[in-house]
Amino acid sequence: MTSHGLLIYPNFKCPSFNGLLQQFKQEIKSKNKLKKYMALIRRLAYNLGYDKQKLLDFQNLLLWKAYDTLKVQEIHKHSLPKWADKRTMQQVKSLLEYLINAAFGGPLKNEKSKLQGGILVKHILETMINTTNCNKGLKMIMYSAHDMTIIALQTALGVSNQLLIPYAATHIFELYEEDNGSYTIEMYYRNNTAVEPHMLTLPGCSKACPLEKFQNLVTPILPTKEC
């Protein structure tokens, strides 16, 4: 897979992931998980000019795109439609956070991650291992991508705060060589330029996670087959 392909999330061209997504949709429908959001969804469908079912189709991302457009207008001090008041925008944000975290996480999180964020985790891990083996003197690699990329990545790693990713946020991996010749990985999440990055801890490890242990812990979410 090309580096460009690594940064495109979610990958709805993946039949295996779509199969898992259908299970997620059925669970939401059978357990009536969206009951408290239905008045909001009907109002949004009316104001946006979409059919309610089409708006709820996670794969077309219509709800996400609508919220994103309105948020950009708000950030740049443009007026919003009267119906898109602060309360409605917060409700849409909460709905999106629920849908996204349920779609990428849940009981089948590892299986989903193998087809989404785990692909990027594998690439980053292999790059760090190759750096330690070859002593390339590599200082930094930067990836430019979308908020969905970080959501998929952090969900796969089990370090997501389950909130929407703000603009210009970044997930940082730092590789350190210790005095004894071993290597450790530290992770940080910067979602606000006014404060220092938040240190993240991979579940089951310490903040400075030994490279070998990091590799073992993420093995369940690393891809084992193509879509």
N, C-alpha and C positions, 0 to 999 in steps of 0.2 A: 504494500500500500504506500502511496506517495505521502510526503509530509502534508500536502494540501488535504488529502483524504482523511488524515488523522484528526484534523481540526474541524470537520463538518459533523455537527451533532444537532439534533438526533438524526440517525441514518435510517430513514423510513423506506429505503430501497432494500433493506435487509429483511427477507421473508421470515427468518427465525425470530427477529426482534418483533416484527409485526404480529407473529403468532402469540408471543408473550403479552403484547399490548392488548390483544383481543381478550385475553384472560382478565387483564386489568379492567377493561371496559365492562365485561360481564359482571365482575365483582361489584363495581360501582353501581351498575343497574340493579342487580339482585338485592343488594343491601341498602339501596336508596340513599347512597352516600351524599348525593347532591341536593337532598331535600331542602336544606336550609339556604341553598343558593338559587333555587328555582325562580323566585321572584326577581332577583337580580339578573339572571340569565334571560328571562323573558323581556325585561326592560332593555337589556343590551341588544338583544336580537332586533327589537323594534327600532331602537335608535341607530343601530349600525346598518339596518336593512338586510339582515341575514336571517335565514331560517334557523330556528333554535337548534335543531339537530346538527346542522352544518357548523354552527358556531361551537358546538360541543365536540366536534370531531377533532381530537387532539392532533391528528396527523397533518391537518391543513394549517394549523397554528394561527387561525384567524383571530382568536381571542388574544393570543400573545401579541400579534402584530398590531391589533387595535390599541391595546394597553401601551405598547412600546411607542407608538406614534403619538398618543396623548401625553405620555411622559416626556418625550422629547420637546413637545410644544410647551409643556409646563416648565421644563428646565430653562428653555430659551425665552421665557417670559411672554409667550404668546397666549392669547385668550383661548380657553377651552369651551366646547359646547356647554350650555347651561346644565345639561343633564350629567355632565362629567364633573360633578362637584367633588370635594375632598373625600366625603364619606363614600361615594360610589367608587372613586379611584382606589381607596383603601380596601373596599370589598372585593374589587376585581383582583387586586394584588393578592389578597388572602386566597381567593379561588384559584388563581394561577399557581400559587405556592403549593396548595393541596394537590392539584392535578399533576404538577411536574414531579413532586416528591413521590406521589403514588405511582406514577408511570415509570420512573427510573428505579424506585426502591421497592419496598414491600417484601413479602415472603420470597419472591423470585429475584431479589436484588442481584445476587451473584450471577445468575444466568443472564440477566439483562446487561449487567456491567461487562460481561465477556464480549458483548456485541456492541458496546458503546464506549464508556469511559475507560474500560480496561484495556482497550486497544492503545490508547495514548499512554496509559500507565506502563504498559509493556515496552513501548518505544523509549520512554524516558528512562526506565530501569535499565534496559539494554545499553543505552547511551552511556549511563554512569558506569556500568560494569566494564564496558569497553574502554572507558577512560582510565579506570584503575588498572586494567590489564596492560594497556598499551602505553600508559604514562604519556598521553598526548599533550599534556600541558593545556588542555582546553579550559578556558576560564568561564565562559558563559554561553548558553544557548537560549534564545528568546523565541517564543511562539506568539503570533498575533491571531486571535480568534474571537469567537462570540461568547456571550454569557452562557449559552447552552453548553458550550465546551467545558466551561468551569463547573457547571452544575453536574454534567455527566462524570467529569473527573473526580470531583469531591464526593459524589454519591458512591462511586466505585470504591473510593478509599475509605469511606465511612467517616468523613470529617466534615460533611456538609452541615451548615447551620439551618438548613431547610428554608432559607429566605431567598428572595430573588437576588440575583447578582447585579450590583450597581455598575454603572459605566466606569470604565478604566480600572476595574478591579483586576487583581493579579494573584495567581497561585504560584508560590516560589518553592523550588526544591534546592537545597544547598547540600553539597557533598563535601565532607571534611575528612582529611587524613589525620588520624590520631598519632600520638607519639609512639605507640607500639606498632605502627604500620597498618592497623586496621582502618576501616572506613565507616563513617556514620552519615545518616541523612537527617536533615532537619527540614521541616516544612513551615511555610508562613502564608498567611492570607492577608492581603492588603485590600480593604474595601472602603477606605477613607483616607485621603491624603493628609488629613489634619491630625492623625494619630499614627503611631508606629504599627507595623504589621502585626497581626495576631499569630502567635505561634500555634501550630496544629500538631496534635499527637495522633499517630496512627494507632487505632485500637489494638491493644495487646502489646504495645511497645512503649519505650520511653520517648521523651521529646527528641533526644539525640538517638535515633534508632540505628543500631548496627546494620550495615548494608545487607549482610546475609540474612538477618532476621526480618528485615523489611521485605526482602525477596520472598521469603517463606510465607510471610503473612499476607502478601498480595497475590500469591499463587492462585487462590480460589476465584479471583476475578480476572485473571489473564486469559485472553482468547485462546481457544484450543482448536477452532475451526473457522473457516470463512463463512460469510452469510450465504 
